[in-house]
């Protein structure tokens, strides 16, 4: 039996200030709801620039408490008003000096369900993230929402298969991968890794990327956000590689059982042989 979830992704360029960036995302949520979306995920660090192109402590001020901070509270009210599940990739302050790259998940009634903290933190040219974030310690939670069982895996995480699998084992039906990745660096991987993860773990993946260049570096964020199904087929066309775009697609979760009945990847796992993977 069909079980269709209408899901949305939003990619956009940096507006130049935090408040207008928040307003752009509030309007995107309203537009998604008007198109019947039941769940919407924003891009990595959605209300700011991708400041990790530089190492400047001034950007610590973008961090706030989750869920007690004003942005989560503001979007809880919006989720309640619109009846849409929201995934908010944010900069989290657990306490002064303890900061994480985090996604907060809000259900369609405005209730805060929990958060995922980015596990794998890069420190390479243009992506100086260890300056800003501790490695996450949340594990890989899956959230029961009105739009199904939702997981989150943030940007650089996607290069590591272990978390993808953990989300599948925990019952994820849709995994969102909010990102900030640049042209020339990762383009050859962008439409390879997430479809492969969707196949290997037998769920839908929503991949979100920023667009454009920002004043803090040379990174050219190439958009092309998309949904992919567990057969590695794009659900509709990927978004523009240059323009702001709201992607709204229908995901038939019945396909998960169909694919799992065909490919018994979970049955044929051999976890007893995997201990070398977790050895120091």
Secondary structure, DSSP 4 states (H G I P E B T S, - for coil): ---EEEEEEEE----SSHHHHHHHHHHHHHHHHHTT-SEEE--TTTTS--GGGS--GGGGGG-B-TTTSHHHHHHHHHHHHHT-EEEEEEEEEEETTEEEEEEEEE-TTS-EEEEEE-----EETTEEGGGT-PPP-S---EEEETTEEEEE--GGGGG-HHHHHHHHHTT-SEEEEE---BTTTSHHHHTTHHHHHHHHHTSEEEEE--EEE-TT-S-EEE---EEE-TTS-BSS----SSS-EEEEEEEETHHHHHHHHH--TTTT--GGG-GGGG--
